[in-house]
Amino acid sequence: MAVCIAVIAKENYPLYIRSVPTQNELKFHYTVHTSLDVVEEKISAVGKALGDQRELYLGLLYPTEDYKVYGYVTNSKVKFVIVVDSSNTSLRDNEIRSMFRKLHNSFTDVMCNPFHNPGDTIQSKAFDGIVSGMMVQTA
Amino acid sequence: MAGSQWELPPELCCRPMAFVALTGLDVVYNAVHRAIWDAFCANRRADRVPISFKVLPGDHEYPKCRTKRTSYEWYIPKGILKTGWMNKHLNLVPALVVLFYELDWDDPQWKEKQSECATKVEIVRTSLQGRNTKVAVVLIQKKTPLPPGEDLVASERAQALCHSCDLSGKSLFVLPHTDHLVGYIIRLENAFYEHAQTYYYTEIRRVKSHKEFLNKTTHQLLFVRHQFKIAFFSELKQDTQNALKYYRTAYSLVHELRAHETNMLEIKTMAGFINYKICRLCFQHNTPLDAIAQFRKHIDLCKKKIGSAELAFEHSAWMSKQFQSFGELFDEAIKLGLTAIQTQNPGFYYQQAACYSQDRKQLALQLCQEVSNYITYKTHYPSPDPLDTQGAGLDFYGQRPWRQGQQSIDPPDAEKEKTGILALQIKERDVPHSELIIALLSNAVAQFKKYKCPRMKSHLMVQMGEEYYHAKDYTKALKLLDYVMCDYRTERWWGLLTAILTTALRCAYLMASIKDYVIYCMELLGRASTLKEEQKSRIEKNLIKVLTNEVPDAEPECDPSSVSAARSLWNDRMALAGSNELTIEVQDYIPFIQCKAKFQSPSFHVDQPVQLQVFLRADCPHPVSFGKLAVSLSNQEYNQWCVAEWSGQEAMSLLPGKTTCYNFSFVAKTEDVGKKIEMTGIEVMLGGDSGRCVFVSWRGAGGDAASAHEALQASRCSRRWGRNIEARQELDWDSLTMQHSTMIISRVPKISVQLSHQPPALTNEMYCIKLTVQSQEEAMAKDVKLTAGLKPGQDANLGQTTHVTLDGSKVCDDSAPSLLPDVPLGELKPGEKLEKCVYVKCVSTGPRVFLFHVAYSIDTTVEGRQIMCKCHKDETVTIETLVPFEVSVKFVSTKFEPLDRVSVDIPFLLMTDILSSSPWPLLLTSSSLQLLTVTSNTPQLQSQLQEVVLQTGECASECFCLRCPPQTNINNTVATGQYLLSWRRNSSSPDSPLIQTIVSLPHVVLEMVPLYIHADLPSFGRVRESLPVRYHIENRTALVQEVEMAVEPSDAFMFSGLKQVRLRILPSSEQEMLYNYYPLMAGYQTLPQLNISLPRCPTFSTQALKRFLPQRIFVKPQGRQLDDASIAAA
């Protein structure tokens, strides 16, 4: 399960970021922010090769000693980042994919809300609930 | 250097090369020997064999060889690897000792020299007792040797020398000291290299042979040691593949060792060494993925082997070193051509190394804090020093100085152990951790910069800045933090920005840097800050303190000792008089006061006051008051009107979250008409004269680093439309737009300009446009000027074909301009009307735009100020120009048949048709012909079109009889002249000028006829009455013409005269033939055919002549007579 989940706007500012409360929140902010380097690089590399036929899931962005960072980019260039503890070896690529898919679906619901202004931070309770379900549960 | 404990030994990091000792060379005093030595050691490029050479004296003492153990049965090893072992084999024990000796084959004292040489060899051998080191002899000779086999003396003496020195033939070399020294040296060293390889091979065999004596219970350490040694010898032998294999075995063996707290350091140290060797070789073999995999495995295996908890910082230090040295290996490989990628580059290893160094610092702080709690360093550093090894260093890598060589699980002496740990902790306290961390971070920054990771780079720079902060180097910390702050600000990561700002604020406080302190306070109070309300409140109070020249409270989490130092710094600053003013450009920050300004309108008329509004809003938790608000404009003369100052009664203050609006207005100068007025800046003065003045300044019309995005979001926001009325009362800050410039435009004219004319215009006419100007001003309009004519900016040709004049009495010529500028019209009283006619002559057809620009000046008052305004009114009109009439001209014969050519000296007709296409009636006053070549057949040519009025679509025609004079040259076509028409509009006044239109007459082709015939006959005949017809036949040639003439019979006529005749006509004379025709039938009757032929001129046909002759005649019926019998009979 994830230790940090973030949604980043097209212009690379955070729309939503949540991490396991027991740990250093700032550190996760930095981790997510630095992972955008790799995301940007991957998007630009793909953009050149395939045009719009693009795989949304970017896979493992980079491993650090303690965490694995996965990325996902929607067609409107909104980025999802999931940070997983390195010691958590039970998570397979497929499970990460399905997490992203769930996140994307919920994000789409948020965007469909006529009272939500795209570009504002996400304050939806439903989205919060979905994210909570994917986070490491801390008793 | 305290960090050096963790540095890898240099003998581990170097590339092992075969060690060959050279003896018998006197490199100081002997030039020849010096040259030989230089040839060995200079220019050792990659293509030379890998040998490290050393010059040693002939009687050098090599390290003593210990007596070989015959049995390992009772032997208990004391450690894994001796610290001196690698160095011994790299630099002390040679694979080969080469003895240089000067001796020519034909040396006169051969015998003596031979035995001296043998002695020298013996000395070397003795000192190498027990080693397998080879010995070789090189004879330095002055003469070039003969080819092998030819010099019998040489081969014989060589054999003798080998025998006496106990050398094999392969170990004796000759070095002729001649021109090709380097070539000989290269051949020599290749031979040495082979000997060295053999030596290391035997060494490997020797170490391998120990294996059978070992047992797994007591000799575990030896397994590792031996594998390491074999691998190292393989490296010396340059057999890197096998070296890698043995190192790998050694690596797995080292992890099989029984690990406990006492030997953990030794195991990790050796594992680190072996891992380093493996990674290094993998990179060398260009298999970087193997290197990375090995390193990962190494880290995973060792990560948890912390060892003694009291010395946990040692583990972090060791881990840091592991990452650092791998990063260095990786970096080195890249320099040699390996390509790295964004997600796999040395930067990550440096970063991780820095991370472990930070851990080390944390642990050191924790563990050593406890130490310093009950002792102080000076008095209680354990004595005798448990770390002291009497200058000899450690025997084995990774062992504790106070219990070297002990391999038992429990430390033999608990007290010694305690003091040892204490000593290490005290030592650790003095390590400059921050320095180490910063060095690693800056290495990582350089790498990430290279591999396109700007955010990672920023993150590391933040860490560097924080580390400098911990190291109390606040200037450097601020410089770094300030540099990256803007990246986080533009990317709108407020959480991170706030964290950085908080650190920066602490730095600024501790340095007592007022400007920085104020800037960071402002931004931390701003809307981008994610600080809690009470934090903001505290910061705002501090900011107010600084503004009133008081010392602010310390930031939380600052080092207490630094705080007291900072406080005295602040006191000094505050005591200092002067320099109390501070200007802060906040455009690129997100300050706690937001400012937006706008001109009320994008343009103002010069007679209106220019109005502008400044909106201010504070985001801080408490109200802020300010002393002054000033707007600077591009024309500084207006600045005085745009200042709001605290006047004493009413404080200017901003309430948190509320928008305050300030209105300014001023009267623009008339010189600024047509110019833009821009806001160049807005300043808010915080603080007052008593304390410190801080000018917060915005460029342009305000806004800051975040406002552009907020405005964009606000414009997207759907709530804007759904808002209820109450909410609308409050200004929506985000949707406030800035208007930073306005245009001053001229006053609205109060005059009417009317045009009256009768379109369309006709080409070449003097087209009259009547202009009526009427003033509706309340004052006298002075200096009225008219600019009239073709509007500039149209097709350039129109300028050439349009002429404008005020004089309508005559047709203007081509010199008249297309635009009449600034025609003075005098003054206009209120209500007065003025008329003016403008005449336009258009030479070509098509539409044209005409401009009528009436300008004047007038005095007005705006807000009590008298100004003179210039006003103008423009009228434009598009006028189409048409051709008034079409003239068509044709030549016809006297029989009105179209002529394609004109015969000389025979009359013909010119017909002109004038078809009016003008919508207005035209008056044609006269027409005339100007003839060329041809002449009029009538003596006085008179116009048939005088004073004719043509309505639209009507046509006027004229007919002229012309003749071409006989002496004309008939060769080509000739011009016939021009047709002139004078006309004007019928509606125009009689004294308006006439327009002359000239039509060129077409060219005609002339021809000559040899014979001309014409007939004289009455205009009609009457049945049964005689009709005399006289034919005149003229000979136009200079020859006598014979003419045959016959009249064909006709049903309609009887005739008398010569029916068929043949006659001769003299040149230029005429023959007359008379016939009396007697018509028989009434109506149009064809005359009897006259056939004429010229037998001498067969080309000439009757047909050609027939066109001159009348074909038919009208015959009237017989007149009725009263006495006609037949009628009477009827």
Contacts between the chains, C-beta under 8 A, distances in Angstrom:
chain1	res1	chain2	res2	distance
A	11	B	491	7.8
A	11	B	492	7.4
A	11	B	709	7.8
A	12	B	491	5.2
A	12	B	492	7.9
A	13	B	491	5.8
A	13	B	492	3.4
A	13	B	493	6.4
A	14	B	492	7.8
A	14	B	493	6.3
A	14	B	495	7.6
A	17	B	495	7.7
A	25	B	495	7.8
A	26	B	495	7.0
A	26	B	496	7.2
A	26	B	499	5.4
A	29	B	493	6.9
A	29	B	495	5.2
A	29	B	496	5.4
A	30	B	459	5.1
A	30	B	462	7.8
A	30	B	496	6.6
A	33	B	455	5.4
A	33	B	459	6.9
A	33	B	491	7.6
A	33	B	493	5.8
A	33	B	496	6.4
A	34	B	453	7.1
A	34	B	455	4.7
A	34	B	456	4.4
A	34	B	459	5.1
A	36	B	455	5.6
A	37	B	342	7.0
A	37	B	452	7.0
A	37	B	453	4.1
A	37	B	454	6.5
A	37	B	455	4.8
A	37	B	456	5.5
A	38	B	342	6.2
A	38	B	343	5.9
A	38	B	453	7.7
A	41	B	342	5.4
A	41	B	452	6.3
A	61	B	343	7.1
A	62	B	343	4.5
A	62	B	348	7.5
A	64	B	348	7.7
A	64	B	352	7.7
A	65	B	299	8.0
A	65	B	352	5.6
A	65	B	355	7.0
A	114	B	718	6.4
A	115	B	718	7.0
A	115	B	719	7.6
A	117	B	713	6.3
A	117	B	716	5.8
A	117	B	717	4.6
A	117	B	718	6.4
A	117	B	719	7.3
A	118	B	716	6.6
A	119	B	712	7.5
A	119	B	713	5.1
A	119	B	716	6.4
A	120	B	713	6.4
